[in-house]
Amino acid sequence: MALTDQVITGRYRLGRLLGSGGFGAVYLAEDLRLHRPVAIKICSTQRLPPTEAQEAARLFESEALTLARLRHPGLTAVWDYFHDGEDWLLVMEYVPGETLREVLKSAGGHLPVGQAVDYASQLCDVLRYLHTQPEPVVFRDLKPGNIMVTPEGELKLIDFGIARLFSPGKSSDTAQFGTPGYAPPEQYGGQTEPRSDIYSLGAVTHQMLTGHNPCASAFALPPARAVNPALSPGIEAALMRAVAHNPTDRFANVDDFCTALRAASLVAPVATTSPTVQISTPLRGEPISRQLWTPTPRVLPERPRQSGLARGLIILSLFFILAASLAGGAWLLRGQIKSVLGIGLAQASPTTSGLTLDGTVAYIAPGPKGGDDLFVRTGSRLRRLTDNPKGIAAALPALSPDRTRIAFGLNEGSNEALWIVDRDGAHPQRLLEQYPVARAPSWSPDGRQLAVEVARPGNSFLQHDIVTVDLASGAVHPLVESSAWEGAPAWSPDGRRIAFNGHLGGSQCMRLYLLDVDSGTPAQMTAPPPGAECAPKSGDFWPAWSPDGKEIAFGRKYGATERIAILKVDSPEIYVWETGPNPAGHPRWSPDGKFLLFEEDQPGKGKVLQRLDLVTGTITALDPEGLGSLADWR
């Protein structure tokens, strides 16, 4: 076993022991080459029989390879993996924190509803990422001891020793591991799948809300309100469905669980300061109008006996988990940040005002140094990613399809640079440096390309074109080029078309166009309504696709005030919302297609973000006390 102050491979000097158990240990260490702290997990196989030593090494390697190909703010990041004699080592980022198990212990066993729902939402976010990989990853051991809570209140999953790729054709797993009480019934003799993690998430959330330890009654959690009568019936129903014995009786995915949980948590009377406005009447003068529509939403076996070897492997796996989750250990340190941006310098903090939204919202708002900063809001948690001085403004953020990265502009004078950064502020990268203006990015559905509005030298904010850039190779391909202005590209959910606004054909006012990506042929989508003047600075702007690809929301300005409009892609039908007396624009859809987030320019205050319910017509401020604009929502 390693000793403190020992230098491994001439690069890593071991520091204090963070935790140990059985055949594994976790150390705080120093990377002597890059001069940064790291966490090193060491597994020693010297005391194991040959067969078990081989299986332990396989599990360790599987954890390293699984983590190495994943990238999400809620996961550990692997920097190195190697073996030294009979010791296997995994080098990861380090940040202080404590496990959720320790948080619960300090809180007396359970958490307030708001905090528990926030934590569950964060876990939904990272599990969604795992489950939607090309080869879905099933974590298989979600429990408080495997969840780190950072000082900023952000959750990180640790210990991927028993995670596995989901293979739909398999009828059972090769080995059955897990923690009794948190592991679902199928993990003890069947095939685990993404809904297996939903069971574990339900058990963890039940514990956060009730204080009941699932280990005390495996497969038989008590009704939540029997333990904590203050919970709503809806919360109890969501938890019981999540931990159903039959996977088909559970929620179909983690998003459905968290949506139900959040909705149920709002049933009890709560104080609210969010102003609401009822709207029902569309603007006059549209060529085609319509009634409100409802968007289509996107939609106990007996425990087998284990052999001696299997029991040994289970014990070994549990020791690994214990080693990773003991006090003092946490697993992420922010990446190297370019000081010119100040990215990632602001810590995440809970916000108690405004809405708690499904998914993640990136938006722009004034920062403490006088510039406009990039903010990311997930649930009720808010993080500022930039620290811009006066005269520098972040602009037009776009969340990647998996919500792990953000592309955005950084505006200074007549130039606007395009950057990509991880959602936690790490790994900033500048793109398209050959253009003085590169802005309004839109991700392809597979996350491999960006469509970007660009201007060549001398044409900044005069004549813009649209290009695509391959994020792996850096290759740039022109998409729309003319002597006029084309911009604000929006990639369709199926990846086949790109909507944009432009002045093609010499039009004085801005119109929307639809480009077939394969043929490169644009088709005009909108025109001025009857009697409207096609004047400069008027028209249709900032298209945004609905999640089902059937509609496009955009800003429409003919006359003094810009409004929110929605068109049906396969028909001439357009609907304009009357949102009040103030200009409203730059709409973005909610992940379920039921809401729009838009910016409203309020006299004497500035731009604020408002949420429009497309079913009821209700408008609610994202944050009634704060400014915000140019949002993206996934």
GICOR-V852384 format. One record per residue. PHI is phi as a letter, one per 30 degrees, with the letter a starting at -180 (NA if undefined). OMEGA is omega in whole degrees, 0 to 359 (* if undefined). Layout:
[[PHI;OMEGA] [PHI;OMEGA]]
//
This chain:
[[NA;184] [d;178] [c;178] [d;185] [i;175] [d;177] [c;183] [c;181] [h;178] [i;186] [b;188] [c;177] [c;182] [d;175] [c;185] [d;176] [d;179] [d;181] [a;179] [a;178] [a;177] [i;186] [c;183] [b;177] [a;178] [b;182] [b;163] [d;183] [b;177] [c;173] [d;185] [d;181] [d;183] [c;175] [h;179] [b;176] [d;177] [b;171] [c;181] [c;176] [c;184] [b;175] [c;178] [c;181] [c;188] [d;181] [c;182] [c;170] [d;185] [e;183] [d;180] [d;177] [d;179] [d;180] [d;178] [d;178] [d;179] [d;178] [d;181] [d;179] [d;178] [d;178] [d;181] [d;183] [d;178] [d;182] [d;184] [d;183] [c;180] [c;180] [b;182] [a;180] [e;181] [c;180] [b;175] [d;178] [c;181] [c;178] [c;184] [a;180] [a;181] [a;174] [b;181] [b;185] [i;179] [c;177] [c;176] [c;188] [b;177] [b;183] [c;184] [b;174] [d;183] [b;173] [a;181] [d;180] [l;177] [b;181] [d;176] [d;176] [e;179] [d;177] [d;179] [d;180] [d;180] [d;182] [d;180] [i;174] [j;181] [b;186] [c;171] [d;185] [e;182] [d;180] [d;180] [d;179] [d;176] [d;179] [d;179] [d;179] [d;177] [d;178] [d;175] [e;183] [d;182] [d;177] [d;175] [e;179] [e;180] [d;186] [d;182] [c;172] [d;176] [e;168] [c;186] [e;179] [c;176] [c;185] [d;172] [i;178] [b;178] [d;179] [a;183] [e;180] [d;179] [c;179] [b;177] [c;175] [c;182] [d;177] [e;178] [d;180] [i;178] [c;184] [c;178] [b;173] [d;177] [b;176] [i;177] [c;186] [d;181] [c;174] [d;181] [b;173] [d;180] [d;178] [c;185] [e;183] [d;182] [d;180] [c;179] [a;177] [d;179] [d;179] [b;181] [c;176] [b;176] [k;182] [c;180] [e;183] [j;179] [c;180] [d;181] [d;182] [e;184] [d;179] [d;180] [c;176] [k;180] [b;182] [c;175] [d;182] [a;182] [e;179] [d;173] [d;176] [d;177] [d;176] [e;181] [d;178] [d;177] [d;179] [d;179] [d;181] [d;175] [e;180] [d;180] [d;185] [c;185] [c;185] [i;179] [d;180] [d;181] [e;180] [d;182] [d;182] [a;182] [e;179] [i;182] [b;178] [d;178] [d;174] [e;188] [e;183] [d;174] [d;179] [c;180] [b;184] [d;181] [d;180] [d;180] [d;176] [e;179] [d;177] [d;179] [e;180] [d;179] [d;180] [d;182] [d;177] [d;180] [d;184] [c;175] [e;182] [d;180] [d;181] [e;182] [d;178] [d;180] [d;173] [d;182] [d;181] [a;184] [d;179] [d;180] [d;179] [d;183] [d;176] [d;178] [d;181] [d;180] [d;180] [d;181] [d;181] [d;180] [c;183] [d;181] [d;180] [e;177] [b;177] [d;180] [b;177] [c;183] [d;178] [d;177] [b;179] [b;177] [d;177] [b;180] [b;187] [c;177] [d;174] [d;174] [d;172] [j;177] [d;178] [d;179] [b;177] [b;181] [a;175] [d;175] [d;175] [b;176] [c;181] [d;178] [d;181] [d;173] [d;180] [d;*] [NA;180] [d;176] [d;181] [d;184] [d;174] [d;181] [c;173] [d;178] [e;179] [d;181] [d;179] [d;179] [d;180] [d;178] [d;179] [d;180] [d;180] [d;179] [d;175] [d;178] [e;181] [d;179] [d;181] [d;183] [d;190] [c;181] [d;188] [e;176] [i;183] [c;169] [b;204] [b;181] [b;171] [b;183] [e;180] [d;178] [d;187] [c;177] [d;187] [d;180] [d;180] [c;188] [i;184] [d;174] [i;184] [d;183] [c;182] [d;175] [d;179] [b;178] [d;174] [c;185] [c;181] [c;175] [i;188] [d;166] [c;188] [c;169] [d;177] [i;185] [b;178] [b;171] [c;181] [a;183] [c;178] [a;178] [e;180] [c;185] [d;182] [c;176] [j;176] [c;175] [c;186] [c;176] [c;179] [c;176] [b;182] [b;176] [b;185] [i;178] [c;183] [c;186] [b;176] [b;173] [c;187] [c;179] [b;182] [b;191] [d;174] [d;179] [e;180] [j;178] [b;185] [b;167] [d;185] [a;167] [h;179] [d;176] [b;179] [d;177] [d;182] [e;178] [c;176] [i;179] [c;182] [b;179] [b;169] [c;182] [a;177] [c;175] [b;191] [c;175] [b;182] [i;181] [c;180] [c;175] [b;183] [c;180] [c;180] [b;168] [b;180] [b;173] [d;184] [d;177] [c;177] [j;183] [d;173] [h;176] [d;181] [b;178] [c;180] [b;172] [h;181] [d;180] [d;180] [c;176] [d;175] [b;173] [b;191] [a;177] [h;182] [d;174] [b;184] [d;167] [d;183] [e;179] [d;177] [i;184] [c;183] [b;170] [b;165] [c;190] [b;171] [d;185] [b;173] [b;177] [d;180] [e;180] [i;182] [c;184] [e;179] [h;174] [b;181] [b;185] [c;177] [b;179] [b;177] [b;169] [c;177] [b;176] [d;187] [d;179] [d;185] [c;185] [i;182] [d;181] [c;180] [b;176] [d;183] [c;178] [b;180] [b;174] [a;177] [d;181] [c;182] [c;170] [b;181] [a;180] [h;181] [d;178] [b;183] [d;180] [d;181] [e;179] [d;176] [i;186] [c;185] [b;176] [b;173] [d;177] [a;173] [c;184] [a;178] [c;183] [e;178] [i;177] [i;180] [d;177] [d;180] [c;181] [d;178] [b;177] [c;179] [b;178] [b;183] [c;171] [d;187] [d;182] [d;184] [d;182] [i;184] [c;177] [d;176] [b;180] [d;183] [c;184] [b;176] [b;178] [d;176] [d;181] [e;178] [i;181] [d;180] [d;177] [d;185] [c;175] [e;180] [i;173] [c;177] [k;185] [c;190] [b;166] [h;179] [d;178] [b;182] [d;169] [d;183] [e;180] [d;177] [i;184] [c;184] [b;176] [b;173] [c;181] [a;174] [c;181] [b;181] [b;170] [b;189] [j;189] [d;191] [b;176] [d;180] [b;175] [d;179] [b;177] [b;176] [c;171] [d;186] [d;186] [c;177] [a;179] [d;186] [d;178] [b;179] [b;179] [c;181] [d;171] [c;186] [c;181] [k;187] [d;186] [c;177] [e;181] [b;183] [a;180] [h;181] [d;174] [b;185] [d;169] [d;181] [e;181] [c;177] [i;184] [c;184] [b;168] [b;171] [c;182] [b;179] [c;178] [c;180] [c;184] [c;181] [e;178] [i;181] [b;183] [k;183] [d;177] [b;179] [c;181] [b;176] [c;179] [c;175] [d;185] [d;178] [c;184] [c;184] [i;181] [d;176] [c;181] [b;180] [d;174] [d;178] [b;186] [d;183] [c;185] [b;177] [c;178] [a;181] [a;171] [h;186] [d;165] [b;187] [b;175] [b;*]]
//
